[in-house]
Amino acid sequence: MHSNHLLLEEPIRMASILEPSKANFFPAMTKIVGTLGPRSRSVDVISGCLKAGMSVARFDFSWGDSEYHQETLDNLRTAVRSTKKLCAVMLDTVGAEMQVVNKSEKAISLQQDDNVILTPDKGQEASSQVLPINFDGLAKAVKKGDTIFVGQYLFTGSETTSVWLEVDKVEGDDVDCKIKNSATLAGALFTLHASQIHIDLPTLTDKDKENISTWGVANKIDFLSLSYTRHAQDVREAREYLSKLGELSQTQIFAKIENIEGLTHFDEILQEADGIILSRGNLGIDLPPEKVFLFQKAALYKCNMAGKPAVLTRVVDSMTDNLRPTRAEATDVANAVLDGSDAILLGAETLRGLYPVETISIVGKICAEAEKVFNQDLYFKKTVKYVGEPMSHLESIASSAVRAAIKVKASVIICFTSSGRAARLIAKYRPTMPVLSVVIPRLKTNQLRWSFSGAFEARQSLVVRGLFPMLADPQHPAESTSATNESVLKVALDHGKASGVIKSHDRVVVCQKVGDASVVKIIELED
């Protein structure tokens, strides 16, 4: 593994740090994924989230039924229409998640040094002495001395609402544990995490399949977030399942890495998946705290070099009930950007937090500041070196477009693409200016009817750093005459001008296909 921390651009003037941040049409190049829930499902709040910079909405099926999520999604669509901000949809599976079954939803208080029994007997009432769980095999998986963590769903790590247990003894199917810290478990859903232990539950459960084949198909989800991905085979099985669902064959699969097993098989998972979500909450339980940063840097570097989006979770937990992040959190968000994250995923902060819109806005501002000092030059050289020679045709065009744009100080790169691949490759080289990907719809047929594809591809770029999609008019096919290409380019330039990223006398780099050849050209605007 190379040393892969991208140092800041040198030198930074202290006075420049104090200059106020400029408002920009694109709040940041780094994208923000927001989890929608009780505090963030009205049209008003979702509109606020979109305006603040959310470009992917995550629907977490660990809680809430499909009717609940459908109402939220209908509100999202209304908000998208009124704000004219594109937003992609991500379905997050439950996966191999162990949960405490607390039917009465009463708060449970646990005292340090007392014992509590974890039992698969779901008929029992949850109490300070007994916690029923949804998994029969825990007694076989653990041994005396093992660590188990129980926390509120999307726990923020606060010790008063989450508890560490140590296995004292195993009796039949029950696991008797000593309580390591006093805590009160409140709320309807608690998750259980057994540190560094294989849990024999399927990655894609029957319930997940039901949610995907009904809600997922009806709503043509853009992304599937595959919780507890542990092997490349998990991704292959999910892909095979999606391929049978017609409309979802284009849905991208993001493998969610949340435990040591997923880490161990990271390289092969990355090869199979379309993107990676680093679930730092659960990883923080499985890994010793001092190892988390190392894994983050190594994983982000690998994703960057593979040109696959990397999404980081659990960044501003304290904003769940505070208006400002802690110093450590603010620094952490900036470091995530410098380490190469494509997107930041907000969980509890937007789902049940008091300040969903403010959180998105602050995270966007921190990302924008970090992007200003991102050492693009070093990153570019590293990526070119990693790709090696001879480069593929597309890779060479993409890197040339970025190099040209930086040399001529272009304000934007415009890329014509139908599959979205060319635009993603340009973004892989992390240009300092936005990439407008003009997605040209393709005509396709299933023998019965003709349809245009392109909306999926446009929305799927909403999770890639620096990539901003617009869908061209289907009357302009991608490889048609230069006259129609010119008219599509005019639309793209007008879009750029209207959004304030292109001004008169700016230079623009355009990357497009003409016949069989790919062309990179530099345009200087007169007015």
matplotlib code that plots the C-alpha trace (Angstrom):
import matplotlib.pyplot as plt

x = [0.0, 1.4, 1.4, -1.8, -2.6, -3.0, -1.3, -2.8, -1.8, 1.1, 1.3, -1.9, -2.1, -3.5, -5.4, -7.2, -8.6, -10.6, -12.1, -15.9, -17.0, -18.5, -22.0, -22.0, -24.6, -23.0, -22.7, -19.7, -18.2, -18.6, -22.1, -24.4, -26.6, -29.5, -31.4, -35.1, -37.2, -39.5, -37.7, -37.2, -40.1, -42.4, -42.2, -41.0, -38.1, -37.1, -37.1, -34.8, -32.5, -32.4, -31.6, -29.0, -27.2, -28.6, -28.4, -29.2, -32.1, -31.6, -34.5, -33.6, -35.7, -34.3, -37.4, -40.6, -42.8, -43.0, -46.2, -44.3, -41.3, -43.7, -45.3, -41.8, -40.8, -43.9, -43.1, -39.5, -40.8, -43.0, -40.0, -37.8, -40.4, -40.8, -37.0, -35.9, -33.0, -32.3, -32.2, -31.4, -33.1, -31.1, -32.8, -30.8, -31.4, -31.7, -29.2, -27.6, -28.6, -29.2, -32.0, -33.4, -37.2, -38.8, -42.5, -43.6, -41.1, -40.6, -37.2, -34.9, -32.3, -29.2, -26.8, -23.0, -21.8, -25.3, -26.0, -28.5, -29.5, -29.8, -32.4, -33.8, -37.2, -39.0, -42.1, -40.4, -40.8, -37.7, -36.5, -33.4, -32.8, -33.7, -33.3, -35.0, -33.2, -34.1, -31.3, -31.3, -27.6, -25.9, -25.1, -23.2, -21.3, -20.0, -17.8, -16.9, -15.1, -16.5, -17.7, -21.3, -22.6, -26.2, -27.3, -30.3, -30.8, -28.2, -26.5, -24.3, -22.0, -23.2, -22.5, -25.8, -28.0, -25.8, -24.2, -21.2, -21.7, -19.1, -20.2, -20.1, -21.5, -23.6, -26.5, -28.3, -29.6, -29.2, -26.2, -25.6, -23.6, -22.0, -23.0, -19.9, -21.5, -24.8, -27.2, -30.9, -32.0, -34.9, -36.8, -38.3, -35.3, -31.9, -29.3, -26.8, -23.3, -21.0, -17.4, -15.4, -17.8, -19.3, -23.1, -24.8, -27.6, -28.1, -26.9, -30.0, -32.9, -36.3, -37.7, -35.1, -36.1, -39.7, -39.0, -36.8, -39.3, -42.2, -41.2, -37.8, -39.3, -42.3, -40.0, -37.1, -34.5, -31.1, -29.0, -29.2, -27.1, -26.2, -25.9, -23.3, -21.6, -19.0, -17.9, -17.9, -20.4, -23.0, -22.8, -23.0, -26.1, -27.7, -26.9, -28.3, -31.5, -31.8, -31.2, -34.4, -36.4, -36.3, -36.4, -33.8, -31.1, -29.5, -29.7, -26.2, -25.1, -23.1, -21.5, -21.8, -18.7, -19.5, -17.3, -14.0, -15.3, -16.1, -12.7, -10.8, -12.5, -12.4, -10.5, -12.8, -15.9, -14.7, -14.2, -17.9, -19.6, -20.5, -19.5, -18.6, -20.2, -17.9, -20.2, -18.0, -20.5, -20.4, -16.8, -16.0, -17.3, -15.5, -12.2, -10.0, -10.6, -6.9, -7.3, -10.4, -8.5, -6.0, -8.7, -10.6, -7.5, -6.6, -10.2, -10.8, -7.5, -8.5, -12.0, -10.4, -8.0, -10.7, -12.8, -15.7, -17.7, -16.8, -19.3, -18.4, -20.9, -21.1, -19.5, -21.5, -23.3, -23.4, -25.6, -28.4, -29.3, -26.9, -26.8, -23.0, -20.7, -17.8, -14.3, -13.3, -16.3, -15.7, -12.1, -13.2, -15.5, -12.7, -10.3, -12.8, -12.7, -8.9, -8.8, -10.9, -14.5, -17.1, -20.0, -20.9, -23.8, -25.9, -27.9, -29.3, -28.5, -31.2, -33.4, -34.3, -32.0, -33.4, -31.5, -31.6, -31.3, -28.7, -26.6, -26.6, -25.7, -22.8, -21.4, -21.5, -19.7, -16.9, -16.5, -16.3, -13.5, -11.5, -11.9, -10.2, -7.0, -7.2, -3.9, -5.2, -1.8, -0.4, -3.7, -3.6, 0.0, -0.8, -3.9, -2.0, 0.8, -1.6, -3.5, -0.2, 0.5, -0.8, -3.9, -7.3, -8.8, -11.4, -9.0, -6.6, -9.3, -10.6, -7.2, -6.4, -9.6, -8.9, -5.2, -6.4, -9.1, -6.6, -3.9, -6.3, -8.1, -11.5, -14.5, -16.2, -15.8, -18.8, -19.0, -21.5, -22.2, -25.0, -23.9, -22.3, -19.0, -17.0, -18.2, -17.4, -13.9, -13.3, -14.5, -12.1, -9.2, -10.8, -10.7, -10.9, -13.9, -17.3, -18.0, -21.4, -22.4, -24.9, -26.6, -27.9, -30.8, -30.4, -33.3, -33.8, -36.5, -37.7, -39.4, -42.8, -42.1, -39.4, -38.2, -35.4, -32.9, -30.8, -32.6, -30.9, -27.5, -28.1, -29.3, -26.5, -23.9, -25.4, -23.2, -19.9, -17.7, -17.7, -20.2, -23.4, -25.8, -28.3, -30.5, -30.5, -33.6, -34.2, -34.5, -30.7, -29.1, -25.5, -23.7, -25.7, -24.6, -22.5, -25.4, -27.4, -24.3, -23.9, -27.5, -27.0, -23.8, -25.6, -28.2, -25.4, -23.6, -26.9, -27.5, -24.0, -24.5, -27.9, -26.4, -23.5, -20.6, -19.9, -19.4, -18.5, -15.0, -14.6, -12.9, -14.8, -13.5, -15.9, -15.5, -17.7, -17.9, -17.9, -18.4, -16.0, -13.6, -13.6, -12.8, -11.6, -11.9, -11.4, -14.0, -13.5, -16.8, -17.2, -20.1]
y = [0.0, 3.4, 6.2, 7.7, 10.8, 13.7, 16.6, 20.0, 22.3, 24.4, 27.0, 28.2, 31.9, 32.4, 35.5, 33.5, 31.2, 34.0, 35.1, 34.3, 31.3, 32.3, 31.0, 28.7, 27.0, 23.7, 23.8, 21.4, 18.9, 16.2, 14.8, 14.3, 11.3, 12.0, 9.3, 10.3, 9.5, 11.0, 14.4, 14.7, 13.4, 16.4, 18.2, 21.3, 19.7, 17.6, 20.7, 22.4, 19.3, 19.4, 23.2, 22.7, 20.1, 16.6, 14.7, 11.1, 10.1, 7.0, 4.8, 2.5, -0.6, -1.6, 0.2, 1.5, -0.4, 0.1, 2.3, 4.6, 4.9, 5.3, 8.4, 9.8, 9.1, 10.7, 13.8, 13.7, 13.6, 16.7, 18.5, 17.6, 19.0, 22.3, 22.8, 21.5, 19.7, 16.2, 13.5, 9.8, 7.1, 4.5, 1.5, 0.2, -3.4, -4.9, -7.7, -9.7, -7.4, -8.7, -6.8, -6.7, -7.4, -4.8, -5.1, -2.9, -0.1, 0.7, 2.1, -0.6, 0.4, -1.7, -1.3, -1.8, -5.2, -6.7, -9.6, -9.7, -12.7, -12.5, -15.1, -16.2, -16.7, -13.8, -14.5, -13.1, -9.5, -7.3, -6.2, -5.3, -9.1, -10.5, -9.1, -11.3, -11.1, -12.0, -14.6, -18.2, -18.9, -16.4, -19.0, -21.1, -18.1, -16.6, -17.8, -16.5, -13.2, -12.0, -8.5, -7.6, -4.0, -3.0, 0.4, 2.4, 2.0, 4.3, 4.7, 7.7, 6.0, 7.9, 5.7, 6.6, 5.1, 2.2, -0.7, -2.9, -6.5, -9.2, -12.9, -14.6, -18.0, -19.7, -21.8, -23.7, -21.0, -18.2, -16.0, -14.7, -11.4, -9.0, -5.3, -3.2, 0.3, 1.6, 2.8, 3.3, 1.8, 3.9, 3.7, 0.9, -0.6, -1.6, -3.3, -5.8, -6.1, -9.0, -7.9, -9.8, -12.8, -14.4, -14.2, -16.9, -14.8, -14.2, -10.9, -10.5, -11.7, -12.8, -9.6, -7.6, -9.5, -8.7, -5.0, -4.8, -6.7, -4.6, -1.1, -1.2, -2.2, 0.2, 3.1, 2.1, 2.6, 3.9, 2.4, -0.7, -0.4, -3.9, -4.0, -6.3, -7.2, -9.8, -11.5, -10.8, -13.6, -11.4, -8.8, -11.4, -12.9, -9.5, -8.6, -11.9, -11.2, -7.6, -8.8, -10.9, -7.8, -6.2, -2.5, -3.0, -4.5, -1.0, -0.4, 0.0, -2.0, -0.3, -2.8, -1.6, -2.7, -2.9, -5.6, -7.4, -10.0, -7.3, -5.7, -9.0, -9.5, -5.8, -6.1, -8.7, -7.0, -3.8, -5.6, -6.8, -3.7, -0.4, 1.5, 1.2, 2.5, 2.5, 2.0, 3.5, 3.1, -0.7, -0.8, 1.3, -1.5, -4.3, -2.5, -1.2, 2.7, 3.3, 1.3, 3.0, 5.9, 3.5, 1.4, 4.5, 5.9, 2.5, 1.8, 5.3, 5.1, 1.7, 3.0, 6.1, 4.1, 1.8, 4.8, 3.6, 6.0, 5.8, 6.9, 7.6, 7.4, 8.7, 12.1, 14.6, 12.5, 15.3, 17.3, 14.9, 17.2, 20.2, 23.0, 22.8, 19.9, 19.3, 20.4, 16.8, 16.2, 19.3, 18.2, 14.6, 15.8, 17.8, 14.9, 12.6, 14.9, 15.1, 11.3, 11.0, 10.4, 10.9, 11.4, 11.8, 9.8, 11.3, 8.8, 9.7, 13.3, 13.7, 10.7, 11.6, 14.7, 18.1, 19.9, 17.9, 20.9, 22.8, 19.5, 19.1, 22.8, 22.7, 19.4, 20.9, 24.1, 22.0, 19.9, 23.0, 24.4, 21.2, 20.9, 24.3, 22.9, 19.4, 18.6, 17.8, 17.8, 15.0, 13.0, 13.2, 12.0, 9.2, 8.1, 8.1, 6.1, 3.6, 3.1, 2.5, 2.2, 1.5, 3.3, 2.3, 4.6, 6.0, 6.4, 8.3, 10.6, 11.2, 12.0, 14.3, 16.2, 16.9, 17.9, 20.3, 21.8, 22.4, 23.9, 26.3, 27.1, 26.0, 26.8, 23.5, 20.3, 19.2, 15.5, 13.9, 10.4, 7.8, 5.1, 7.6, 5.8, 8.5, 11.1, 8.9, 8.3, 12.1, 12.5, 9.8, 12.2, 14.7, 17.8, 21.1, 22.3, 20.7, 18.1, 18.6, 15.2, 15.6, 12.3, 11.6, 9.2, 6.0, 4.4, 0.8, -1.8, -4.9, -6.0, -4.7, -1.0, 1.5, 3.5, 6.0, 5.2, 7.8, 8.9, 6.1, 7.1, 10.7, 10.1, 7.6, 10.3, 12.2, 10.2, 10.9, 13.8, 16.7, 15.2, 17.1, 15.5, 17.0, 14.9, 16.0, 16.0, 12.5, 14.1, 14.4, 11.0, 10.9, 9.9, 12.0, 14.9, 17.7, 20.1, 18.3, 18.0, 21.8, 22.4, 20.0, 21.8, 25.1, 23.7, 22.6, 25.9, 27.8, 25.5, 26.3, 30.0, 30.0, 28.1, 30.6, 28.2, 29.6, 33.3, 35.3, 34.8, 31.6, 28.6, 25.3, 21.8, 19.6, 15.8, 14.1, 11.2, 12.0, 8.9, 6.3, 8.9, 10.6, 14.3, 16.7, 20.4, 23.7, 26.4, 30.1, 31.9, 35.3, 36.6]
z = [0.0, -1.0, 1.5, 0.4, 2.5, 0.1, 1.7, 1.5, -1.3, 0.0, 1.3, 2.8, 3.8, 7.2, 6.1, 3.3, 5.9, 7.4, 4.1, 4.1, 2.1, -1.3, -2.0, -5.0, -7.1, -6.3, -2.5, -2.7, -5.1, -2.5, -2.4, 0.6, 1.2, 3.7, 5.5, 5.4, 8.5, 11.2, 11.3, 7.6, 5.6, 5.1, 1.7, 3.4, 5.2, 2.2, 0.0, 2.6, 2.5, -1.4, -1.4, 1.3, -0.9, -0.5, -3.8, -2.7, -0.4, 1.6, 2.7, 5.5, 5.7, 9.1, 10.5, 9.1, 6.6, 2.9, 3.1, 5.5, 3.1, 0.1, 1.7, 2.3, -1.3, -2.7, -0.6, -2.0, -5.6, -4.8, -3.4, -6.4, -8.7, -6.8, -6.1, -9.5, -7.8, -8.9, -6.2, -6.4, -4.3, -2.3, -0.6, 2.4, 3.3, 6.8, 6.1, 8.9, 11.6, 15.1, 16.9, 20.4, 20.3, 22.7, 21.9, 24.7, 23.7, 27.4, 28.4, 29.9, 32.4, 32.8, 35.8, 35.6, 37.0, 36.9, 34.6, 31.7, 29.6, 25.8, 24.6, 21.2, 23.0, 21.4, 23.6, 26.6, 27.6, 27.3, 30.8, 32.8, 33.3, 29.9, 26.3, 23.6, 20.2, 16.6, 16.1, 17.2, 16.7, 19.1, 21.8, 19.2, 17.8, 21.1, 24.0, 27.5, 27.4, 24.0, 23.7, 22.6, 22.0, 22.3, 21.2, 19.9, 16.2, 14.5, 17.9, 18.2, 20.6, 23.7, 26.7, 28.4, 25.6, 24.6, 26.6, 26.4, 27.5, 28.2, 27.8, 31.2, 30.2, 27.6, 28.8, 26.0, 23.5, 26.1, 26.6, 30.1, 30.0, 32.5, 32.0, 31.6, 31.9, 33.2, 30.5, 29.6, 26.3, 25.0, 21.7, 19.7, 18.0, 19.4, 17.4, 18.7, 17.5, 18.5, 18.0, 15.4, 15.4, 12.3, 12.4, 10.3, 8.9, 5.1, 3.7, 1.6, 3.8, 2.6, 4.0, 2.0, -1.2, -0.6, -0.1, -3.2, -5.5, -4.4, -3.2, -5.0, -8.4, -8.1, -7.5, -9.8, -7.1, -8.3, -5.6, -3.4, -0.2, 0.7, 4.5, 6.1, 2.9, 3.9, 0.7, -3.1, -3.4, -1.4, -4.2, -7.0, -5.4, -5.0, -8.6, -9.9, -7.9, -9.3, -12.9, -12.6, -11.7, -15.2, -14.4, -11.6, -13.8, -14.0, -10.2, -8.8, -5.8, -3.0, -0.7, 2.9, 4.8, 8.5, 10.1, 10.1, 7.6, 5.0, 5.6, 5.1, 1.7, 0.8, -2.5, -4.1, -2.8, -4.5, -7.8, -7.8, -6.3, -8.1, -5.0, -1.3, 1.9, 4.9, 7.8, 10.5, 13.3, 13.2, 12.1, 15.1, 17.3, 15.4, 15.1, 17.9, 17.8, 17.0, 13.7, 12.3, 10.5, 8.9, 7.4, 6.2, 4.4, 2.8, 1.7, 0.2, -1.7, -3.2, -4.2, -5.8, -7.9, -9.0, -10.0, -7.8, -5.5, -1.8, 0.8, 4.4, 7.3, 10.9, 10.7, 12.7, 15.3, 17.8, 15.4, 16.1, 18.9, 18.6, 16.1, 15.6, 15.2, 17.6, 16.6, 16.1, 13.8, 11.7, 11.2, 10.5, 7.6, 6.1, 6.4, 4.7, 1.7, 1.7, 2.0, -1.2, -0.2, -2.9, -0.6, 3.1, 4.4, 7.2, 9.3, 12.7, 12.0, 9.4, 10.3, 13.9, 14.4, 15.4, 12.6, 9.4, 7.0, 9.1, 9.3, 5.5, 5.0, 7.5, 6.1, 2.6, 3.8, 5.4, 2.3, 0.1, 2.3, 2.2, -1.6, -2.0, -0.5, -1.9, -3.6, -7.1, -8.7, -6.4, -6.7, -10.5, -10.7, -8.3, -10.3, -13.7, -12.2, -10.7, -14.0, -15.7, -19.4, -22.0, -20.8, -22.2, -24.9, -22.5, -19.6, -21.7, -23.0, -19.5, -18.0, -21.0, -20.6, -16.9, -17.6, -20.4, -18.1, -15.4, -17.7, -19.4, -16.0, -17.5, -15.3, -16.2, -18.1, -20.2, -21.0, -23.4, -22.2, -22.6, -20.1, -17.7, -17.8, -19.6, -17.1, -14.1, -15.5, -15.8, -12.2, -11.1, -11.9, -9.4, -11.6, -9.5, -11.6, -11.8, -14.5, -16.2, -17.6, -20.3, -20.4, -23.9, -23.8, -25.7, -27.6, -26.6, -27.3, -25.6, -28.8, -27.6, -27.1, -27.6, -24.6, -23.8, -21.1, -19.4, -16.2, -14.2, -15.5, -14.8, -11.2, -10.5, -11.0, -8.1, -5.7, -7.5, -6.3, -8.8, -11.2, -12.0, -14.4, -16.8, -19.1, -22.7, -24.9, -26.4, -29.8, -29.9, -30.1, -28.9, -32.1, -34.5, -36.7, -35.4, -35.8, -33.1, -30.9, -31.2, -30.1, -27.1, -26.2, -26.3, -23.9, -21.6, -21.8, -21.0, -18.1, -16.8, -17.3, -15.5, -12.6, -12.4, -13.0, -16.5, -17.0, -20.2, -21.5, -19.5, -21.1, -21.2, -22.0, -23.9, -24.2, -26.7, -29.2, -32.9, -35.0, -33.6, -32.1, -28.8, -29.0, -26.3, -27.3, -25.6, -26.1, -25.2, -24.7, -26.1, -24.2]

ax = plt.figure().add_subplot(projection="3d")
ax.plot(x, y, z, "-o")
ax.set_aspect("equal")
plt.show()
